[in-house]
Amino acid sequence: MRSSVFRRSIRLLPIAAALVSAQTNPSVELRGELREEGNSRRNIELRVELHDAHGVLAAAVPALPDGRFTVSGIAAGDYELVALSGDGREIARQHVSARDFASGLIVNIPGESGASGEKAPGGVVSVNALRHRPDRRAVSLQKKAIAAHLRNDHARSVELLRQALARDPLFASAHYLLGLEDAHNGDFASSAKELLRAVDLDGSSAAAEGACAVALLNLHEVERARVHAARAVQLDPRSPK
């Protein structure tokens, strides 16, 4: 009985809801700061873009000379944040979960040192140093996997996600989506493995932490599930999930 309840609960986390912002979601303001690793500043023209799960540009703003930027009026949800140099070259990319009315983050631009991510003063969201940029072909395969999921073609979605991860094993959101597909198919051991890898690579997604907790509960690993559930609540304290 317990297993069936949790199995139903994981099915309430469709990929589309996890990655695509619904029009009914409240708008949020995302504040951040671009920093070169090592905390040195580069007064160059930088731009920040937010893309939704389908790669559609949701917002684009210039950064101030000191690296600060603000994106207002976006729907609450998950986005791909891309930092661009003045000549349009991509210099950093990371999944960002924008949930609260005012979310703050530090964006570390790869430099000579290897400083890790930190919490923005007064902010509620932090992301890890942006060291990894997903392989472009892997991103394309993930988009096709999402489309297959929405058609209820779960076997094709799994196949495409595995292809994406074969090209880019460090692609956090692909691990997350594959974990959701495995849970949908009732394979909670594989689901937990993929979701744990996702949160290890990117600890900024409340949806991934929550899905990980559900998968672990189905494996009767209650204490480990509690840890990830607590992280999900910390990242997204207003979510009833």
WOKA-V916373 format. One record per backbone hydrogen bond with DSSP energy under -0.5 kcal/mol. CO is the residue of the C=O (numbers start at 1). NH is the residue of the N-H. If there is no record, write none. Layout:
co->CO nh->NH
co->CO nh->NH
//
This chain:
co->1 nh->5
co->2 nh->6
co->3 nh->7
co->4 nh->8
co->5 nh->9
co->6 nh->10
co->7 nh->11
co->9 nh->12
co->10 nh->13
co->14 nh->18
co->15 nh->19
co->16 nh->20
co->19 nh->21
co->22 nh->25
co->26 nh->76
co->28 nh->74
co->29 nh->31
co->29 nh->103
co->30 nh->71
co->31 nh->105
co->32 nh->69
co->33 nh->35
co->33 nh->107
co->35 nh->109
co->36 nh->39
co->37 nh->113
co->40 nh->36
co->41 nh->43
co->42 nh->44
co->44 nh->46
co->46 nh->63
co->47 nh->84
co->48 nh->61
co->49 nh->82
co->50 nh->58
co->50 nh->59
co->51 nh->80
co->52 nh->55
co->56 nh->52
co->59 nh->50
co->61 nh->48
co->64 nh->67
co->67 nh->34
co->68 nh->64
co->69 nh->32
co->70 nh->72
co->71 nh->30
co->74 nh->28
co->77 nh->98
co->79 nh->81
co->79 nh->96
co->80 nh->51
co->81 nh->94
co->82 nh->49
co->83 nh->91
co->83 nh->92
co->84 nh->47
co->85 nh->88
co->89 nh->85
co->91 nh->110
co->92 nh->83
co->94 nh->81
co->96 nh->79
co->96 nh->98
co->97 nh->99
co->98 nh->77
co->101 nh->29
co->103 nh->31
co->104 nh->125
co->105 nh->33
co->106 nh->108
co->107 nh->35
co->107 nh->109
co->108 nh->130
co->109 nh->37
co->113 nh->111
co->118 nh->106
co->120 nh->123
co->125 nh->120
co->129 nh->131
co->131 nh->133
co->132 nh->134
co->135 nh->139
co->136 nh->140
co->137 nh->141
co->138 nh->142
co->139 nh->143
co->140 nh->144
co->141 nh->145
co->142 nh->146
co->143 nh->147
co->144 nh->148
co->145 nh->149
co->146 nh->150
co->147 nh->151
co->148 nh->153
co->149 nh->152
co->152 nh->154
co->153 nh->157
co->154 nh->158
co->155 nh->159
co->156 nh->160
co->157 nh->161
co->158 nh->162
co->159 nh->163
co->160 nh->164
co->161 nh->165
co->162 nh->166
co->163 nh->167
co->164 nh->168
co->168 nh->171
co->170 nh->172
co->171 nh->175
co->172 nh->176
co->173 nh->177
co->174 nh->178
co->175 nh->179
co->176 nh->180
co->177 nh->181
co->178 nh->182
co->179 nh->183
co->180 nh->184
co->181 nh->185
co->182 nh->187
co->183 nh->186
co->186 nh->188
co->187 nh->191
co->188 nh->192
co->189 nh->193
co->190 nh->194
co->191 nh->195
co->192 nh->196
co->193 nh->197
co->194 nh->198
co->195 nh->199
co->196 nh->200
co->197 nh->201
co->198 nh->202
co->202 nh->205
co->204 nh->206
co->205 nh->209
co->206 nh->210
co->207 nh->211
co->208 nh->212
co->209 nh->213
co->210 nh->214
co->211 nh->215
co->212 nh->216
co->213 nh->217
co->214 nh->218
co->215 nh->219
co->216 nh->221
co->217 nh->220
co->220 nh->222
co->221 nh->225
co->222 nh->226
co->223 nh->227
co->224 nh->228
co->225 nh->229
co->226 nh->230
co->227 nh->231
co->228 nh->232
co->229 nh->233
co->230 nh->234
co->231 nh->235
co->232 nh->236
co->236 nh->239
//
